[in-house]
Amino acid sequence: MYRIEQYNISHYDLWNDFIENSKNGTFLFHRDYMEYHSNRFEDFSLMVFEAQKLVAVFPANKEGNIVYSHKGLTYGGLIYDSKMKLAGVIRIYSMLLQFLKNNQIDVLHIKPVPAIYHKLPAQEQEYVMFLLNAKLTRRDGLSVIDTNNLLPVTKSRKEAIRRGLKNGLTIREESNFELFWDEILVPNLKNKHNAKPVHTVAEITYLHQKFPHQIRHFNVYHEDKIVAGTTMFITNTVAHPQYVSGQEDKNALGSLDYLYNYLTETFSDKRYFDFGPSTEEQGRKLNEGIIFWKESFGARTVTQDFYLVETANYHLLDAVLI
């Protein structure tokens, strides 16, 4: 029989050790990452025990009578280890939804970790979403390179890469994020989208100090002046550019193409290179220009799904196991 508890600081080490050894968790679920912006969210993370053994966790936050797979994270859902099997996930979701219902939570939003981030197959909860009549509220298309099955880079990308080489571009890995944030990223987001980065420079610097092997940053220079950069998030299976931006004349210099050719080679030990989504408006619109650029490197689409579940639907799991 499973038992559910809400996370508190006394669980810090237990939680983090479990994430480290889970089959579908990444460093984003480490409490040091989750809590850098704890002032913005009411944490409602849950822990599932079998007797005294922790067998699953659910990173989450609460807003009124709604619980979300933590809104401060790219993905979430139920996280479990290699010993967890499908029947166990079904039973856990039944108890999880009952627990939420008993705590006056009517709706649960879930965004499972995309399969490319799994250390072992771990799509049990996607099957459970089907059983629960969950509503698919959003589907993003991630542009992904499978390094075990490389597709050719297009002629136009190769030409841009050669242009970067001809222009004498240099790439340096750095631990100081301020130059990129102040001169490239923040101005570009403001001018193009009237937006700000999700992380302030102080926050990304703090996170890099906590996770120096998982968060790495690269700048591109032309004649000793920064022209582009990217901040990479590295997991067991995936290299993912969390931020990427360049000056307006980047196409003339070939800076982003030159940078990404370098990055795909640098992180070729990872099974996947995830460029991220090119979809907008909850997945209903596709930015064709952006995805064209990503696909010209040989990337193809993997989906990330988002679900809404009514907690009262837990009874739909009662007769599933026979």
Order of alpha helices (4+ residues) and beta strands (2+ residues): beta-alpha-alpha-beta-beta-beta-beta-beta-beta-alpha-beta-alpha-beta-alpha-beta-alpha-alpha-beta-beta-beta-alpha-alpha-beta-beta-beta-alpha-beta
